[in-house]
Amino acid sequence: MKAATFVLALAAIGFTANAAFAATTDDVKWINRCVADNKGDASPEVILKYCTCMNNKMSDNETQSISAWEKTHVAEHGS
């Protein structure tokens, strides 16, 4: 894992509007994977915010990656 991506993910989680959201190591892992999956699709800041938002919409018990989950949860993806 790249240190810069990890730091960016932690920063995004820290600035998340949902104050009740608690970042875990698992959240950071999934967000970093999403960022890597979407690299080049938009600016790094936009991708990080998007991945953090999608992670927040997912259940803590979810086993799919954010990228796989969004394909099966179209309503959540668009909101």
N, C-alpha and C positions, 0 to 999 in steps of 0.2 A: 504494500500500500504506500502510495506517495504521501509524504508528510504534509505537503501543501494541500492536497485534497482533504486529508483528515482534518486539518486546521480549518479549512473552509467549511466543511460539514459541521464541525463543532460551532463555528461562528454563526452559521445559518440557524442551527438549532437554538442557539442562545438568543437570537433575535426573533424567533418565531412568535407570531401574534398569540398563539394559544399558550397562555401562561401555565396551564395545567399539564402540558406536555413535558415529560421528563425524558431527556436523552439518555439512552443506554448505549453500551458498546455495540449491541446488536443493531440498534437504529443507525448508528454511524456506519456500520458495515454495509447495511442495505442501501443507505443513501450514497455511499461511495461507489457501490456497484452500479446504481442507477446513473450516477454522474458519468461513469466510464461508458455505460451503454449508450448514453445520449451525447457523448463528446462530439463537438462540431455541429450539432443541430441548432445551437443558439450560443449566446455568450455564456461563459462559465458561471456568471452570477445568476442568470436566468435559469440555467439547468439546475444549479444547486437549489434555488428557491423552489422550482418545480418538484424536484425529487424529495425535498423536505416536506412539501405540502402533500404529495402523494403518500409518503411514509406515514404522515399524521392521520390520513384517512383510513389506513389499513389497521386491521385488528392486530393486537400484540401476538396473537397465536398464528398469524399467517405464515405459511411456509414458502410461498412463491416469492420470487424477486419482485421488485416494484414494476419492472418492465413487463414481466409475465402477468402480474396482477392487473395492471391497467388494461390489458387486452381483454380480460374477462369481466371487467367492471367499467363499462363504457360510461354509465351515468355518473360515476364518481370522477372519472377522468375529465369530463366536460364541465364539471361544476367548480 
